[in-house]
Amino acid sequence: MSKRSYQESFSPDSSHIDNSHNNGLLPINDLLSPTQDNQHSGSSKKPRNFIATVACETCRLKKTRCDESRPKCGLCKSLGLECVYNERKSSKRDHSLSLIMSTLHRMETKLETLPISFSNDLQSLQRLIPEGLTGPSKMTTATPGRTDQISKINTPVKNPLSQGFTPDAVEHDDFEFDEHQNSTNANGLISISFSQHGVILWPGAREILPRRLLEAHERLGKNYVIDLEVKRPRLPMYICPFPPQAGDDWLEALPLAMIKCLSDAFFATSNPFTPIMDKNFYFAFTLGAAIESGFGYNMESCLVLNVLALGCNAVQAYQEGNYPLPGTRNARFEPPEWMAVIHEEPSGLRFFNEARRRIGFLMCDNDLQSCQFYLLSSIYYSQILRPMDQWAMLHRAATCCLQMLTNHDVNFDEWEGDMKSRVYWNCLMNETILVQELHLPPSGLARLEEFVPIPKFISFETVGFATSRSSFQETDGSFFQYHFLAQVAHRIILTRIRHSLYFYSDSGSFPLPAINAELHHQLDQWRLNLPPAIHFQDPTVPTTPANPLSTTPAASPVPISPLPLDPTRPRSPATAVSEAMLRGRYMIAKFHIGRPYLYKALRIPSSLTEEDLEQVRSGLQHAMNWPVVGGIFQNMKSCIPIKFAFCSQFFGQVLLFYCISHSPNPRLRDTLPPDWERWSQDMIQFLEGCAPYSPAVAKDLELLRLL
């Protein structure tokens, strides 16, 4: 038999089809409805208007066209044969349809009415917040109390991530929420950007801000912060040996006393409130492996070098705060003989660059140590105000987390699983800050949130390797563990605030008072249910004679040393940071609850009710006197965490105070708290201190000086 031509192979029965009016293609009706009515009258046999999706076995063997009739096709019925259909394999088209339906389902869920979705959020929040904290619950009837301890919230559950879980199946990313700021959604609500850099784009603010400021901002471009940070010079790649005459092998000649002190300073300063590393494992294995290899090209060496880099920053903070170095019996800071090692700009760069040089051959590793390395690198970049480099390291750490936590069985009741939980939450919380402020694309790590429990801080000693280096852990461990768990719970509340309040309607009916009141209630319950060791009063409310910080917990899982009675002199840099951050986070959340009302007040001031004005007043009051700006941090600047995030917050707050103070509405001007001008100057001074280290902060400061 003769073979068909190339064209005939793609045009079955072409001789029987009239293509004169269809450019050689089948009519659309024939494609959609292959019935007898659509056949051409001149055809001697039925044209093949479709391709069988699933042909029966008989038709497949005989290579005839199957009409796919069920339970028997036409051929099998005419021949009296048994008609058997095999299951059809999923095609790319089926997968595409499945994806489309999944996406539509997620969009449908997002477009549900806000009160219903918020009610579900509150139920989830009420379950999470009490469980994330210790001590007897003081919840009101609106939030049923519990007396569970931290150890009870981490009950072992089967890890769904090991069953081929795909992050796409869970809730949306933060990036989707803010990507189209000031746009109108299906419910007619305008989304409000969570970013403080977005304040300058608020319609009401643009009517008040000076024209020269707006013109200067427009010349910079929409994403000037990212553009400036991306185009800045790379971090210097040179390495200065210590001492200078040591040569290329200077790391092998480092005094053990220096390595020990720098490591101790890191674990006593940075690691307590960002618990990325386990001190016991570090001194028992990681440090020894790095030294034995002569700081070779292995992950242990990279980790130790990053710890030493951050240790230099920690020693500088001890010097600024006049605190005795860990392990010494001095009453104040006494510079060690190797003090010159920290005198570098930025401090610790020689160690950090050695780590960067070694990571090249290890960059594709995705294990726990790799995740710790990238997180430590992100912390270093954060301290030296390089947000885009920090984001790159966080994304790389997130990749490690996704690899470790998906498609693998993880026992979170063992030390290794608990460490994976620790790095996960550290990565997620630090990434969220940058994603929300700069509208950067997230890693997708947030979609695993409900599957990864908060850490238990299982000691490495529990797996059979005891160590004598646990005095600091025994003394202060519980304090900082509670602080970290409180941060996790606070992040949950801040996310609820963002997803529930950050909308506006021209009718003035949004934000809803009931939602606002419930979020205030949840945040206050978070503060009241903190363990006694880290309990604090609302900083905007006059303190009572009784000092809650001196209260010793009656029934605490582990011994907790009482905090000093003098709040102006914390007992260590880490304590200073932890206490300031806890109070600061509370004030930040209170401010963000009031921020949508500030948007409304500047856009339609005539529609403000007394309740609206009270929310504006509360938001402005909690935007003042953040602890990381005053007190000991006026000198101990090397210890201030997430500096870029605070710079961004202050940029937006200065604009808001200016707009409210220049509003033509006298009722709105009356909401300004006393001494707000002094606080505005404090924020400007903070930006001035950070501007030399970040071109974006320098540009923000330049814009504010146009006010």
N, C-alpha and C positions, 0 to 999 in steps of 0.2 A: 504494500500500500504506500502511496505517496505521502510525504510529510507535508503538514500545513506550513504555509508561509508565516513569516514573523508577524505580519499584520493580522492574519487570520487567527493566530493563537490568542490574540487579545480581543477578537470580535467574534464570539461564537454565533453560528447561524447568521452571519452577516448578510447572506444572500436573501434572507427572508425578512429583513427589517428595512423599513423605509426610513432612511436617514436624511432625506432631502431637506427637511425643514428643521432639523435638530443638530446641524453641524456634526453629523456622524455619531451622535450620542443618543441613548435611549430617552424617550420622553419621560419627564419626571413622574407622570401618573403611572407609567409602566413600572418604574422602579419602586414606587411606593405601594401600588396595588396591582400585583400581577394576576389579574383576573381575566376571565374569558372576554369581558367587555373591552378590555384594553388591547386585545390581540388584533393584529392586522388581518384584514379579511383575505388577503392574498396568500397567507401562510398556509402551507400544507401540513406543517407540524407546529406544535406549541413552541413559541420562542422561549429561550431561557432568560426570564426576567430577573431571576435571583439565583444566588448560590446557596445550596443547602448548608445550613449551619451545622446540623448533626444528621448525617445520613445513617440509615440502619445498616446492619452488617451485611444483609443480603444485597442491597443496592451497592454497597462498597465493593463486594466481591465481584458483582456483575458489571461494575463501573457504569451503572445507570443512574439517572437523576432520581433522587428520592424526594417525594412531595412532603415528607416529614409528618404525615398524618399519624395521629395517635389513637388507639394503641397499635394499629397496623397501618403501614403505608399502603398506597394503592397497588404497588407491584406485589407485595407479600399477600395482600388480600386476594388479588386475582389468581395467584399461584397456590394459595392455601398454605403458605409457609409461616413459620413462627417469625415474628418481627421483633428484633432485639436492637435497642439503642444503647450505645456506650456513653458514659458521662463525658461531656465536652470539657476540654481544658480551657481555663480562663485565658482570654486573649488580651492584648494590650488595650483593646477598646473596652473590654469589661473592666479592666483595672482603672482606666480613665473615668468610666462612668461611676465606678465605686468611689473614686476620689472626689468627683464632682458632687455626688450625693452626700458624702461625708462633709465636704466644705459647706454645702447648702444647709446641712443640719446644724453645723456650728454657727453659721450666720443667723439661722433662725433662732437658735438659742440666745445669741447676743441681742437680738432685736426684741426679746420679750420685754414686757413692761418692767420698769426699774423696781417698783415696790416688791414685786414677786421675787426677782433675782436678789434684791437686797435682803429680803427676808431669809432666803437660803444662805446668803453670805453670813448673816448674823448668827444663824444656827451653827454654821461651821466655825465661826469665830468663838462662840460661846463654848464650843467643845475644845478648841485649840488653846485658848488663852489660859484657862484654869489649869489645864493639863501641862502647860509648858512651864509652870512656876511651882515653887514649893511653899510649904507652910500652910496653915489653916486658911481656907478660903473665906473671903469676906464679901462674896458676891451678894447682891440684893436679890429679890425675888425675880427680877428680870433676867438674871444670870445665875442659874443654880450653882451652888458652891460645891466644892470637892475638897477632900483632905488628902488627895494623892500626893506622893512625893515624886521627885524627878525620876527615880528608878522605876516607878510604875507606869510611866508613859511610854516606855520603850519595850513593851511586851513583844516577844518575837512574833513576827508575821511572815508568811510565805512571800518571798520577794517576787512581785509580778514582773519586775524588770527582766528576770531570767527566762520568762516565757515568751520571748520575742516581742517584748513591748516596744512600741514605736512612739516617740514623743509627740508626733503629729496628732495623736488621738486625744490629747488632753487639751487644756484650755489655751487661749491665745497668748502670744508673747506680749510683753510690755511694749515692744516696738510698734505693733499693730495699733495699739491704743492711742499713741501720740503722734503717729507718723503724719496724720493730716490734721494738725491742730487748727482750731477755729473753724472747722468744717461742721456742717449740719448732718446729724445722723437721721435714721429712719423715723425716730420719734420726734423730730423737730427740735432736738436739743443741740446746742453748740458745744463742742468739746473744748475744754480749757487746758492749755499745755501745763504739765506739771513742772516744766523746767522754769527756773528763775530767769533764764535768759529770754524766755518768752514774754515777760512782762512788758518789754518795750514794744511788743506787737499788739498789745491789748488796745482795742479801738478807743476805750475811754481814756487810757493813759496817753495815747498819741494826741489827744485833744488838749492835754495839759503840758506835756513835756516840751521843752524849748525846740524851736524849729531847727536850730543849728545842731542839736543833738540827733534829731531824727534824720537829718540829711547826712550827717557823718556816719550814722548807722547804716543807712541805705547804700552808701558808697562801699562799705565793707563787704556787703553780700549777706545772703541768708544764713550761711553756715560759716561765718567768719571765725568762730572759735575753733572748729575742726580744721579749717584751712590754715590758720596760723600755726596750730600745733603740729600739723602734718609737715609743713614746710620748714619748721625750725631745724637748725643743724642737729645732726645726730650726736648722741652722747659720745664724748671723746673716747677713742679706742686705745690711747697710749696707756702704758702701765709703768708706774713709778715704783721700783723695788724699795723695800724697807728692810734695813737701812739702805741708802742709795748705793753704797759700795758692794751690796750683797750679790749683784749680778742676776742672771736669769734664773738661778736656782734659789732665789730668796725665800720662797715659800717653805722649802725644806729646812731652812735655817731659822724659821720663826721660833721664838722662845715658847715653850709649852705654857708658861705662866701667862703670856699674852693671849694665846689661843683660848685658854681657860677663862680668863677674865672677860674677853670680848664675847665669848659664848654665854657666860653667866649674865652679862649685861643684856644680851638679847633676850634670854629667857626670863629675865626679871623686868623687862620693859615692853618689848614689842609683842612677844608671844602670849602673854596673859590675856590681852583683849583681842588678839587675832590668833587663836590657838591652832596654828598650822602644824607645829612640830610637837613631838613627845620628847620631853627633856630626858627621861630615863633611857629611851631607846637611842637618842642622839649620843649620849655619853657612853652607853654600853657598846654600841656597834658602829654608828655612822662616823663619829669622830675618829675612832681607831682605824677603821678601814681607809679613811682619807689619808691619815698620817702614814700608815704602813705602805701605802702605794706611792708615797712621796708626792701627794696631791696630783695624782695622775688623771687620765682621762676616763673618769668613772663618775657615776651619779653621786656617790658619797662625797667626793671632792667638790662637786658643784654645790651641793647642799651646804657643806661646811663653809665654803667661800662666801656664799650668800649670807649665812648666819654671821660671819665675821664682818661683812659689809654693814649689815644692820646693827651689829654690835658697836661699830664705830659711831654710828648715829646715836645709839643708846648712851655710850660713854659721854658724848657731847651733851646730851640732855642731863646726865648726872652732874656734869660740870656747871651747866647753866642754872640748875636748880640747887646747887651746892649740897648734893646728897652723897653720902659715902658709897663707894662702889660695892657691889655685892661681894660678900666673902671677906670684907675688911671690917676692922673694929673701930674705925675712925668715926668721929662725931660729925665730920663734914667731908667734903670732897678733897682728896689728896691725889694729885696727878701722879700716875705711875711713871716709871722711868722710860717706858715706851710710848708716852703720851703723844709723841710727834706722829705716830701712825695715823691718828684721826685728823691731822691738820692737812686736809686736802679738800679740793672743791670739785664736786661734792664729796663730803666725808664718806670714806669706805669705797671710793671708786676703784682703787687698785685691786681690792678683793673681788669686787663685782665684775670687773673686766676680765680677771682671770677665770671667773665662772663662765662668763659669756664665751670666752675662747674655747673652753672645754665642752660646752653643750652642743657644739656643731655636730659631732659624731654621734650624739645621743638624742638628737632632736625628735626622732620618731618614736621614742619610748613613750608609753602611755600608762605606766604603772603608778603606784602611790607615790614613790619618791619623785618621779617626774612631775606629778601634780604639785607636790610640795615645792619643788624648785621653781616652777612657774608662778606659784602664789607668792613665794618669797620675793621673786623678781618684781612682781606687780606691786608689792608693798614698798620695795625700794624706789621704784619709779614714782609711786604716789608721794613718798616723802620728799622727793626732789622735784615735784610738780611737773611731771611729764605724763599727762592724762592719756594721750593716745598710745604711748608705749605701755602704760599700765593696762589699757584696754586690750592690747594685743596679747599681753601675757595672761590676762584673765581668760581670754578666748582659748588660749592654748591649754590652760589649766582646766577649762570647762570640757575641752575635748578629752582630756584624760579622765575626768569624772564620768563622762558619757560612756567611754570605753569600759571603765571599771564597773559601772552600775547597771548597764544594759546587757542583756543576754548572758549574764553570769549570776550564779548563786552567791549572794552576799549575806553572811551571818553577822548582823549588826550587834549581836550579843557577845562577840569576840573582839579582841583588841584591834585586829586589822580592819574588820568591818566598821568598828566605831571610829577609827581614824579616817576611813573613807567618808563617813558621815561628817566628820569635822571639816575636812577639806571641802566637801560639797557645800556646806552652809557658809563657810568663809568665802568661797568663790561666788556663790549666788548673791550674797548680800553686797559684796564689793562691786560686782558687775551691775547690779540693779541701780546703784547710785549713778554710775556713768551713763547707763542706758537712758535713765529717766531725764538726766540733765542735758545730754548732748544729742538725744535721739539717735544713738548708735544702734545698729542691729544687734540683738542679743544672740546668745549661743543656743538658746532652746533649753537651757538648764532648768529654767523655772518650771518646765512641764513635768519634771520628776519630783516636784516638791512634796506632793502628798504620799509618795512612795518611800522617801528617804527620811527615817526618823531623826529627831534631833539627837545629838551625841550624848552618851552617858559618861564620857571621860573615863573610860576603863583604863586603869593603870597598866603599864607594860609589865609590871611585876606579877600580875595575875597569870601570866603565861609561863611562869617558872624561872624568870631571870631577875633576881633581886638586885638592887643597886643601892648604894649608900647615898646617892645624890638626890634625896627626896625631901630634904628639910624645908625648902621653899614651897614645894608642893603641899606638904602637910600643913604648913602655916597659912598659906594664902590661896591654895588651890581652889577651895570651895567658893571663896569670894569671887574669883575671876570666872569660875565655871558658871555660877549663878548670873554673873554679869553677861556672859556670852548667851546663855539661854534666854535672858531677858531681851537681848538684842533680837534674837530670832522671833520671839513673840511680838516685839514691837514692829518688826518688819511686816508681819502678817496684818497688823492693824493699819500700818501706813499704806499697804496695798489696798485694803478695803476702802480707806479714805479716798484714794486716787480713783478707784473704779466706781465709787458710789456718789461722790460729790462733784467731781470736776466736769460739770455740765452747766449750761446757762440757757435760759429761754427768754425771748423778748417779752413774754407775758409777765415775767417777774415771779413766776410760781416755783422756780427752781433756784437754789437747792431746797429740798423738802425739809421742813423743821424737824419732823420725826426722825429722819435719817441722821440729821446733824446731832440731835440730842442723844441718839443711841451710840453714835461714834464717840461723842464726848464721854458717855458712860463707860464704854468699853476701854477707852484710854485711861480713865481714872481708876477703873478696876485693875488694869494692868499695873499701875503705880502702887495702889494700895495692897496688892497681893504679892508684891516683891518680898523676898525673904528679908527678915529684919536686918541682916548684915548690909544690905544694899538699899534699904528703904530710904526715901527722901520725901520732903514736903514739896508741894508745888512752889517753884521758885518765885512765882508772882504773888503768892499769898504770904502775908506776914507770918513768921514762924512762931510756934507756941513755945512756952518756956521749956517743955520737955523736949529733949534732943533724941529723935529716933535713931540717930546714927550710933548712939552709945548703948543701945539696947542689945543685950546678949540673947540670942535665940534660945527658947526653952527646950525645943525638941528638934534639933537639927541633925541631919544624917551624919555630918562630920564636924569636928571642932572648927569654929570660926573665931578668929581673933577680932576683938572689937576695934572699930575705927577710932582714930584719935578724936578728941573732943574739939580741937581747934580745926575748923574746916578750911582755914586759910593756909594750913601747912600739912598737906597729906604726907603720909609716912614714906611714900616712895613715888617715883615718877609714874609707875604703872597704876598705882592707886589714884593718883591725880587724874590721869587720863580716863580711867574707868568711871570714876565718880562724875567727872565733867561730861563724859559722853552720855551717861545714863540720864542725867538731868537735861542735857542738850537735846537728846532724842525726844524726850517728853515735850519740851518746848517746841521743837520742830514740828511734831505731830499736831500740837494745838494750833500752831501758826498755820499749818496746811489745812486744817479744818476751817479756819476763818478766811482763807485765801479766796475761795469762790465768791464769798460775800464782798470781798474787796473788788473783785472783777465786776460784780453786779453794781456795787456802789459807784464805780468810776464810769460805768456804761449808762446806767439809768438811775441816777441818784434820786430822782423825784419819786421813784417807786419804793424807796426804802421804808421798812417798818421799824418800830422800836426794837423788835427782836433782831432784825437785820443789823441795825446799828450796834447792838450789843455784841453780835458775832464779829463785826468789824473791830470793835474795841478790844475784844478778847484776842483776836488774831494779832493785832498790832502790839498788844502788851506782851504776848509770848514771843514776838519777834525781837525782843530787846534783851540785852545783858546775857548773852549766851556764855556759858562758863569757859569755853575754850579760848575766849578772847581776853578775859581779865584774870586777876589773881596771879597765880604762879606762872601762868602761861605767857605773861608779858615778858618774862625772861627766858622761860624754858620752851622756846619755839621749836627746837628740834624734836620735841616729843608730841607735837600736835598732829593727830592723824587726819587723813583725807582732807588736806589743806585746800585742794582745788574745789572740792564740793562746798566747803565753807566759803571760799571766794565767790563761787557762783551764787550761793544763797545771799550773800551780802550785796552783790551787784543788784539783784532783784529787789531786795529790801530797801536799799537806798532810793531806788526809783519809786517804790510804793510810798515811802514816807514823804518824798517830794510831792508826788501827785496828790496825796491826801491833804498835805499842808497847803497846796495851791488850788484846791477845789473851790469852785464858786459856791458850793453848798455849805453853809455854816454848821449844819448838823453833822456833816461828815468831818469837818475840821475839828469839831469838839471831841471826836473819838481818839484823837492823838494822845498817847500817854505822856505823862510828865517826863521831862528830860530826854525827849526823843532826839533833840538836836545833838546832845552829847553822844548818844549811841550811834548816830549817823557818822560822827567824826571817828568814833572807835572803829567802825567798820571800814571807813576810808583808810585809816592807819593800818589795819590788818591787810588790806589790799596793797598798800604801799610797801609793806614788808615782803609780800609774795611776788610783786610785779617783776623784780629783776630776774626771777627764775622761770617765768612763764610769759611768752608773748601774748597769749590770750588774756591773762589777768592784766597785763600792762595795757592792753587795748581797752578792756573794761574800765580800768581806772581813768584812761584818757577820755572815754565817753562820759563818765560821771563828773569829770571836772568841767564839762560843758554845761552842767546844770546852773 
